[in-house]
Amino acid sequence: MNKSTVIIGYVVTAVLSFLLASGLGLVYASYKEMIVKQEAIEEKKNLESRLASVEKENRELKENVENLEDQLAVYEEKISQYGEEITQYEETIAKYKERKVKGTIKLGDTKERVKQVMGPPDRIFPIGVGGFWYYGESIITFNPNTGKVDGWKNADGTLLVE
């Protein structure tokens, strides 16, 4: 073998090695790019799944807030009603504090004595010199001729009677 044949062999081998290495490099680069794309696709799927989950949770939370707002409105209405009832009870207590005399009412007592014990009535329905005095849901009756207590109906327990 002559020297020029050996040199040509080395050159061909070098060129083939270079082309092979370049080709493998391109193949490796394409493979690496494919792997990166596949990972990106998987990450995108994971993010889309998480987004759907978060959106569902957000809808559920909005529904819960709406339900809680409805419940709050109901409770606020109840608080308002209780406030009105408390005001009524405070007025009743104030009337009892107006009482000048401790004691109870008995048959034959005068209107003045009833006022001293019970305070002023909520309403009066007169009949002759007697009639009906209302304290809450309870009633004291006065004889229409004498104007003295002749009975009562202690419906709500507010009357101080013997």
PyMOL commands that set and color helices and strands:
alter all, ss='L'
color gray80, all
select helices_A, chain A and resi 3-97+111-118
alter helices_A, ss='H'
color red, helices_A
select strands_A, chain A and resi 123-127+130-135+138-142+149-153
alter strands_A, ss='S'
color yellow, strands_A
deselect
rebuild
show_as cartoon
